[in-house]
């Protein structure tokens, strides 16, 4: 199974928006840009919401049929490990191997020494595709990167072999983005060499980039530094494909719940320069559009949106705990529950919607709602019924968010 050049990860935590999401893919196809959907849902999200991977498969299949989607599509076992991959085998054909926990943990000394000996030819000045200058790799840098990433590559190999023993056709992504430090272009090259040694046929690779990618809000960091890094990463991938025999369609994957709007012009320019592919995830933003759509609908929908926020404030530490590395919330900037109780439907939606031109937009409010989907899950049938009764408004927001805020600036400008 070979994934297409452009793929787009969309999450649908409560299983009602897949058809609306496909509307965006139809729209970008009419613009002449073929992009394939990848429905992703992590083991943590399934556990919190009480769903199973096969629920995502059934929803995707039904939406594809209802919307008349004729192109490929995928269901992602998102951020899986050996501990939970079996749960996803039957439902998924895209597997995101999360090896972040193994980054920085050293492999056995003999394995490290053998790797360095096998790849000592990388030491020196390397000429990379579409780069005027060379990059320099010293033997200490090769050894340091092997110490940092060899065990992570071995774990990716173990997960891949486990999947391959159970099924034939699937796409592999390797994710090392949820770590403490960015993966430099030199480290990416050495990590890819280790993945090739493990015979992991990665078609997408998700490194940790410099800067912050917080949930639901824009990139925070040095844009010029990100440009240099992304440019070199694309050249490193082209070099690694030729040098190590990795799949020819290997492409970068940009993860996290961040809206990443600031980065889209840079990414668009560089994938054109390198004639490269791209995988990008926008998982949690559909959930945010559900809440905003419910709020805009008024009545019971608005009450449910306010209840989610009130509970999130009351349970702040609980809902934020799993996401502390990817949120940055100033609690002093969060409105009180009493204040929000008095808001109109329009005021709530404006405060939540990511529009930096709007004086009401509050990024801290948005981040807190982003990580509080557990509260809606606990509402059970109440929340699902609210989505159903306000389907048209919610679907309109979901489709517009993906197409207008993400796909258009990323692929069209």
N, C-alpha and C positions, 0 to 999 in steps of 0.2 A: 504494500500500500504506500503510495507516494503522495504526500500532501501538496496542494497547489501553492503557487508563488505567494499569494496573499491570503492569510487566514486570520480570523477574528474571533477571539474568545468571548462568549457572552454567557453570563450566569443568569439563572432563572430560579431563585431560591424557593419560590412557592408554586412553581410549575404552571403558571397561567399565561406567560407572556411570550412563548416561543413563536407563535404566529405573528405577533406584533414585531418581534425582533426580526423575523424574516422579511418584513416589509422594507426594512433598511437595506438588506442585502439585495432585494429586487431593485431598489432605487439606485444603488451604486452600480449595479450591473447595467442599468439603462444609461448611466454616465460613461459606460465603456470600460469600467474597472471590475474585472471578475474577482470577487472576494468570497471565500467559503466560510460558513459558520462552524464554530466549534463550541458546543455546549459544555461548560465546565462546572463541576460542583465537587468540592473537596469532601474528604471523609469527615472533617470537623463540621462542615455545614450540614451534611446528612445527619450526623449525630445530634446536632442542636435542633434541627427541624423535625427529625423523625421520619426521614425519607430513605429510600434505597436507590442505588445506582440505576436499577432497572426502571425506576420512575422517570428518570431523565431520558433514558432511551425511548420509552413509550411516548413521552411528551414530544421529543424531537421528531420521531417517526410520524406522529399524528399531525404535527404542524407542517412538516414537509409535504405531506399528502394534501392537507387542507389548503395550503398556500400555492400548490402547484410548483414547488421548487424542484428543478430538474438537474441541478448541479450537485457535486459531492457535498457531504456534511459529515461531521464527526461528533462523537460524545467522548469527552475527556475525563479520565480518572485523574482528577486534579490533585497534585501534591501528594502522591501516594508513596508508600514505603513497603518493605517486605512484610511489615506487620499487618497491613490492611489491604494489600493489592488483590487478594483473592475475592474480596467483596465486589470488585469491579470487573472481573475478568469477562463475565458473560455479557455485560452491558456496554462495555467501552471498546473503542477502536483507536483511541488516542490516549497515551499514558504519559503523564508528567511525573517523571522520577525525581522526587525531592531528596537531594543528598546534602542539603545545607547543614544538617547536624553533624556531618562527617568532615566538613571543611575545617581545616586547622588541626585535625587529629592525625597524628603521624602513622603511616603504615609501618610494617616491619622493616628494620634497617636493610635486610637483604633485598627486599622488594624495591626499596628506594634506590639502593646502589645499582641494582640491575636496570632500573628505569633510566637513571642518569647515564649509565654506560651505553644503553641502547639509543639514547637521543642526544648524545654529546655533539652530534653534527649540527644541532641547533645553536651551539655556542658560537658567538661572533656577530657580525653585522648581517642581518637578513634583509633582503629586498622583498617587499610585499607588493602585491598587485595594486595598481592605482595609487601608489604612494611615491612621492619624489625622494623622500629621505628613507634611509634604512632604520631598522630598530636594532638595538644592541642587546644581546643576551649573554651574560657572563655565566661561568660555571656555578658560582655561588647563587646566582638568581635561579638557575635551573634546579639546583638542589633545594633551595627554599620553596620553590613552587611545587616540587615533587612532595616535599614534606607536608605542604598545605593541602594539596588536591588529590594525591594518589589514592588515599583511602576512600575519598568521595567517588572517584571513578570506579574503584573496585565495587563499591556498593551499587552504583548504577549498573555495573555488569551483572551483579547477582540478581537484581530486580528484573533486568531485561531477560536473563536466561530463564527466570521463573515464569515470566509471561510467555516467552517463546515456547516453553514446554506445554503450554495450555492452548495456544491459538497461533494462527499463521499470519494473518493480515492485520497490521496495526502500525501506528505512527508513534515514534518515541521522541519525547522532549526531555531534556535534562535541565533541571532547575537548581541553581545555586544562588538564588537571588535573596533569600531571607537569611543573610549573614551579616556580620558586624562591619566588614570592610569591603570596599569595591573590589571586583576582580579586574585587574589591569589587563591591557591587551597582551602583554607578555605571559601573564598567568593564564589567560584564556587559551593561548596557543599551546601551552604545556598541558593544560587540562584536556584539551581536545586530543593531544597526542596520547594521553593516558586513556581516554575513552576509546580511541581507536585500538589501543593495545587490548582493551577489554572486549573488543568487537561489539561495541554498542553502536548501532546504526542510527545515531541521533539525526533527526531531521530539523529540529529546532533546539536552540540552546539559550537558556535564560540566565545571564549573569547578573550580578548585582552591579548596577551602575553607580557612579558617584552622584552625590546629591540625595535629597529625600523624596520618596514617592509615597506620600501619606494617603490614607484612604479618602477617596472622594474629592480631593482638592488638587490644585495644580502643583507641578514640580517646583521644588525649592532647591536652588543650587546655582552653580556657575554654568551658564549656558554655553560659553565658549569652551570650557573644559569638557562638558558633555559632548559637544560637537567633535572635538579631537578624539575623544575616547570612542565614540560610536563609529567614526570614520575608520579608525585603526581596527576596531573589532571586525568590521565588514571585510577589511583586507586580510586580517588574520584568518577568518573563516574561509575565504577563497584560497589562501595558502594551504590551510590544513586539509581542505578537500583534495587538493592536488598532491600534497605531500604524504598524507596518511591514509588515503583511500576512503575517507568518510563519504556519506551520501552527497551526490552532486547538488541536491536541492537544500542542503543544510542552511538554515537562516537564523537570524537573531529573533529572540522573543522578548518583548517588553512586558513585564508582569506588573502586579500590584493593582490596588484599587484606585490609584491616583488617576485623575482625569487627564493629566499629562498634556494639557492644551498647549503650553509653552513650547513643548518639544516637537509638536507635529510638523511645523515648517522645516525644522532641522532634519528630522527623520525622513520626510518626503524628499528633500533635496539629496540626501546621502544615499537612499536606496535607488534613486534615479542615477546618481553618479556611478554606483557600483553594479547597476542592473541586478539588484539583489531582491530577495524575498523578505517577508516580514510576518511575524505572528505577534498579535497584540491582544491583551486581555483588558476587558472593561467590566469585570464580573459584577461587582456590587452596585454599579450605577443603575441597573434595572430596578433593584429593590428601592433605591432612593426615588426613582421616578414613580414607582407604585405609591409610596407614601405621599409624594407631592400631588399625584393625581387624585388620591383619596381626599387630601385636604382641599384641593380645588373644587371637588364635587360637593363640598359642604355637607350638612346633615350628619348622618352616621359616619360617613367617611372622614370628615373633619374631626369628629370626636375620637375616632380610632387613632388618627395621626397624633392628636394631642395626648392621648393615653400612652402611646409609644414613647413620646418624649418625657412625660411625667415619670413613667417607670424607669426610663433610662437615667434620669437624674437621680432617682432614689437608689438605683442599683449601679451607679457609675463605676465603681471599682470592679464589680463583677463583669459587666459587659465589656469594659475596656481591657481587662487583664490579658486576653489572648492576642491583643493587637498593639501592645505598648510600643513596639518597634516601628509601627507604621501609622501612628497617629500623633498629633501634636496639638493638644487641646488646652487652651487657656480657660480654666473653669470660671475665672472672673468675667469672661466675656459671654458666658452662657446665660440666656434669659431665665428668669425664675419660672417655675411651673404656674404660678399665679398670673404672671404676665402673659404667658403663652395661652392660658385658658381664655383670655380676653381677646385673642387675635381673631381677625376675620380669616376666611378661607384664603383670600388673596395674599394677606400678610404672611400666613404660614408658608404658603407655596413659594413666595418670593424669598423668604429667609432661607429656605432649603435649596432652592434652585441655584446651581453654580453659574451665576452671571455676575462677574466682577464689576460690571458697569452699574449694577443695581445697588442702591444704598442700603437696602434691607438684607442683602445676602450676608450670611454669617458662616464663615468656614468652620468654626468650632461647633456650631449647631449641626452643620451637615456631617461632620466627622462623627459626632456622637450618634446621630441617627444611623449612620452607615454601619456601625458595629453593634447595633441594637436589634438586629433582625430576630434574635432569640425571643424577644418579647412578643413580636407578632406571631412567632411560631406557637408560643404558649396560649395565644388567643384561639388557636385552632380554627374551628368552623366559622367563628365570628369574622376572623380576618379574611378567610377564603370567600365567605359570602359577600363581604364588602367589596372585594376585588371583582367578583362576578357582577354585582349590581351596578358597579361603576366601570365596567369593562371598557367602554368606548373611550372615555376620557383618559384612563390609565394607559390604554394601548396607544393612543395618539402621542402621549408624552414619551413612552418607551421607544417607539419607532423614531420620533423626531430627535431624541437624545442621541441615539446611535448614529443616525444618518447625518444630521446637521452639525452636531457638536464633535463627533469623532471621525466618521468616514470622510466627510467633505474636506475638512482641513487637512486630514492626514493624506488623502489620496489625490485631491483636486486642488487644494489651496484656496 
